[in-house]
């Protein structure tokens, strides 16, 4: 989930690709699924990955004849809205979804946007799948939000524990942008590190998101001699700049983050200096990927000319929505029916080998099932691409 020109595809061409299956199966009803998230600015990669994943999978399902839910067959129509990482625009986007009769929305991508849209979603009968971590969105009395990925307070402890036990990490430093999301993730990270008896040698350094020279930001942090430098909540645009600055200051320890990143952006912005950078990856590895996942990657790449590893996770939200609606067709326009289905819902996971299942989790973190079950894949950047460091699971 850039400042670089990420959307180099023709909107007309994309619309044509998506409309072809609709013309082929014009007799089908239409099921609108919304996306409200960030597709412009420094964090654009997060939302672009969401939207492209949804459009790729929707086009594929429509090509196959649509989706049968109850006694009706539907073509899937993706309704996107760029909130520009602005909570006010996120609210406007969710209001537009309500006006369009959309009951299921993927996004927003960041904490303040996800929190801002909650009243609109609850008042208009919308279930939404944010990629944001505030626990109050997923714990009672809240019930309309479903976490679409592994949270930082679930992945952070796993990363720190792995590095402590396997790489001898003892001292940790945290750096965060001066925004609500990164600051919240920093606090969760510090708590997780301390729970593992790691020494936090720096935990109060921040930077502005439009910073271009990170040397003065990182110098006091590097001087604290951490074994691990955590870039809390770092955006794909800022990550390579921070990594480059840290390495040019002579830092030789580990660097990690709990946010998803883009291998192309890392290679372009930091090159060999990003070697060994650890981040949360998409919810698949070559060992886990089914033929369906491999075909999804191929279709996505052909449709957009490139692929983002984060889409290994972002492909799941639409699948969960569709399969849950299949399990209870009454939920098609009634999210209360959807909620009733979640506790016992289970379906085959088409994106993983073996007998893996789609199911809702989150009891440990939230006291109710308000999270999709996807593998926790932690990556290491090597040779210009991500390689799997380890795989875990969230309950």
N, C-alpha and C positions, 0 to 999 in steps of 0.2 A: 505495500500500500502502500515533475521535475521542472526544474527550470529549463532543462533542455527540451527540444521540441519533441514531445513524446507522442502527440497525436498527429502523426504524419499520414493519416489515411483519409480518404474522401468520405465525408459524411453521406454524400449521395450514394457512393458505392456501397457503404455499410448498410444504408437503408434498403438498397436494392437487394443485397444478399439476404437481409432479414425478411424482405417482403416476398421473395420467391416462394418459400414454402407456404406462405399464407395464401398466395394466389392458387397454388396447387391444391390446397385443401380449404377452399373458400367456404365450403358448407359447414365447417367447424365453427363452434362458438369461440370467443376470444377471452382468455384469462390474462388480465393485466397484472404484472408484477413490477413494483416500483424500485427505483434505486435513487437514494438521496445521499450524496457523498462528494468528496473532493476530487475533481478531475482537472484542476488548474493550480498553479503555484508550487511551492517547494514540496508539498506532500502529495502531489498529483498522482504519483505512482500507486499509492494505496487505493484510491478510488477508481483509477483507470483499470487496474487489475480486476476490481469488482465488476465494473460495467462490461468489460470485454469478456469476462468469464460467463456472465449471465447471457450476453448476446450470442456467444459461441454455442452454449448449451441449448438455448432457446431455438436457434436456427437449426440445430441438429435434430432436436425433438420434433420440430415442425416438419422437417424434411421426412421424418419417419412416419408422418401422418397425424401428428399431434399427440396429446396426452388424454387418455380416457380416465375421467373422474366420475364415478357413479355411472349413470346411463348417458352421459354426454362426453363428447370429445372436444378438446380445446386446443387452439393454437395459442402459444405463449407469446405475449407481447411485452417487451421490456420498456418501461417508461422511465427514462433517466432525468436526473436533475443535478446540476453541479452546484453544490452549496459553497464552493470556494473556501472551505474551512471556516466559514462564518456562521455562528449560531443563528443569527437573524435570517440568513438565507436558508439554513437548514429548516427552520420553522416554516418559511415560505414554501419550501419544497414539500414538506409533509402536508401542508394545507392544500397544495396543488394535488397531491395524491388523494386526499379526502374528496376534493371536488371531482376528481376523475373516477371516483368509485373504486379506488385501489385499497385492498384490505391487507396486502402483504408487501412489505418494503424491506429491501436490503440497505443497510447503512443506518446512520452516518458512520464516518471513519474515526472520529475523534471524540474525546470525553465531553467537551462542552456542547458540541452539536447534538450528541446522543441524549444528553440531559435536557437540552432545550426543547427537543421535539416530543418529549414524553407526554405533556398535557394534550397536545394535538392528537397523538396516537391513541391515548386512552379515551379521549372524548369522541373520537370518530371511528372506533372499532378497527384499529390498525395494529397488526403484529409487526414488529420491526426487528431486524437482525443487525445491531450495531457492532462495529469493530472497535469497541471502547470498553473501558474497564471499571468504571465506578460500580461498586457492589450494590449500591442502593437502586440501581436500575434493574437488578436481577433478583433482589430479595423482596419478600413480602413487606408491604402490601403491593408493590409493583408487580405486574404480571404480563405486560405486553411486550417486553424486550427479551430477546434471546441472543446471548453472546455468540457471535459467529466464528470465534477463534479461541485459541488458548490465551488466557490473560497473562499479563506480565508478572503478577503475583503467583502464578502457577509455573511459568517458564523460568523466571529469575532464580528461584531457589534450586531448580534442577540444574541450571547452568553453573551456578556458584558451587554447588555440591560436587558436580563433575570435575570442575577445575581444582577444587580443594583436594579431592581424593586422587585425581589422576595427574595433576600438573603441579601440585605443591603450592598452590596459591594461598597466601596468608593475609595479605593486605590489599584492601580494595579502595578505590576512589570513584566518586560519581560526579558527572557533569551533566547539566540539563539546561535546555532552553528555558527562558523565563516566561513560560506559558503553563496553563493549568495541567494539560496532559503530561508533559515531561516532568513537571514538578511532582505530580502525584505518583508517577512511576518511580521517580527517584526515592521518594519516601518509602514506598513499598520495597524497593530494592535494598535500601539501607536496613530496614527491619529484617528482611530475609537474610542479609549478610550477617547481621548481628546474631540472629538465631542460630547460625552455623558457626558461631564463635570466630568469625573473620574480623580483623581489625579494619575499621573504616577510617582511613587516614585523611580523607577529604570528602566532604559531603555538602558543601554549601556554595560551590562555584556555579554561576549561571552565565548565559550569554543571550543576546538578542537574536532572533531568527534571521535577521538580515545582516548579521556579522559576516565580514569577508576575511578579516585577519584574526585567526584564532590563537595566534602565538601568545599574546598577553593573557588570554583567558586560561590557556592550558599550562603556562609556565609554573604557577604556584602548585598546580596539581601534580605535575611531573616531578617537581622538587620534593614532594611528599613521598616519592619512591614506592608507588603502589605496584603490586604484582599484577593487578587487574584494573583496567580503566573501563568503567561502565558508562556508555553514552545513553543516558536514560531518555527513552521516548524520542530518539533522534529521527528526523525526517530523512528520506532517501537523498535529498539534495544536500543536507548538511553533513551527513556521515562521512563522505570522502574528504571533505575539507578538514574535519576534525581529525580524522585518521592521519592525513598528510601532515598536519601541523604537529601532532604528537610524535610521529616518527622523525620529522625534521628537527625536533627538539631533543632527539636522542633517546626517546622512550623505546624500550625493547620488550616490555611486558605484554600481557594479553590485553586485547580490546574487545568488548562485547556490547551487545544491545539486546533488548527483548522485543524490538520492533522488526517487522519484515523489511527487507532491503532489496535492491535491484542490482544484479551482478553487472549489468552493462554500465550503469551509472558509477558503480564502485571502480570498475576498470578504467573508465574514462576520466574519473576525477582523482583517483589515487594510484592507479596502476599497481606496481609491485609493492608499494607501501601498504596496500590493503591486505597483503598476504597474511593469512591466519586470523583475520577478523571473524568473530563469532556472532551469529544472529539467528533469530527464529526463522525457519524456512517454511515453505509450503508443506501442506500435510500429505506429502508423498515422497518416496525415494524410488530409485530404480528397482530395488528389491520388493517394495510394497505395491508398485503401480500395476494395475490390471491392464488388460488390452483396451478397455474402455477409457481409462485414464490416458493411455498412450495415444489413442485416437483423438481424445479431447485436446491434448497438447498439439497434435498435428493440425487439427482443424483451426485451433486458435492461431497458430503460427501462420497458416495459409491466409486466414482472414485478416490478420493485422500486421503481418510481416515480421513479427518478433514475439517472444514469449517471456513472461515474468514468472519466476518461481513461486511467488506469492499466490498465483492463481491455482496452485495445487490445493490451497486452502479455500480460496474464494469461490471455487466451483461448487462447494458444498451447500451454500445457503439455498440456492434455487432448488437443488435436489431435495433438501429437507422439506421445503414448502410443498413441492409437488407430491412427494411420497406421503406426507401427512394428510394432505387433502384427499389422496386416493384412499387412505385408511378411513377417513371420515368425510365423505362428500358434503355433509351438511355444513362443514366449515368453510365452504367456498366463499360465502359472504357473511359468515358468523364466526368471529374469532373466539367466542366463548366455547364453541364446539371444538375449535382447534386446541384450546387449552385443555379440555377434557381428555383429548386424545394423547397428549404429550407423555403422560406418566407411563403408559403401557406401550407406546409406539415402538415398533422395531421393523426395519426393512433391510433387505440386502444392500450392502454398500457396493455400488458398481465400480468404484474407483480404486478398490483395493483387491489384491489377490486373496484367495481363500474364502472363509466364511465370515468375514468382517461384516458388522451390522451398522446401519444408521440408527442412532438412538439419542435421546436427550439425556444430558448429564448435568452436574452442577450441585448435587445435594451437599457435597462437602463444603464448597465455597459459598453457596447461596441458600441452602436449606430448602431448595426446590429445583426442579429440573428446568433450568433456563439457560442452557448452553448446548450447542451441537457437539457431538463427540467426533473429534478429529485427532489424528496422531500429533503428538508434540515432536516436531522434527527440528533439531538444532543443527545448523550448518556452519561450516568453516570455509572461508573464501580461499581458494587455491587455484593458481594458474588461470585466473580470469573467470572462474566459475565457482559455484557452490558445490561442496562435497559434504555428505552427511557425517556429522560428528557423533551424534547418538539420537535415538528415538525413544520417546516416553509416551505416557498416556495420562489423561485427566479423568477423574471420576466425578 
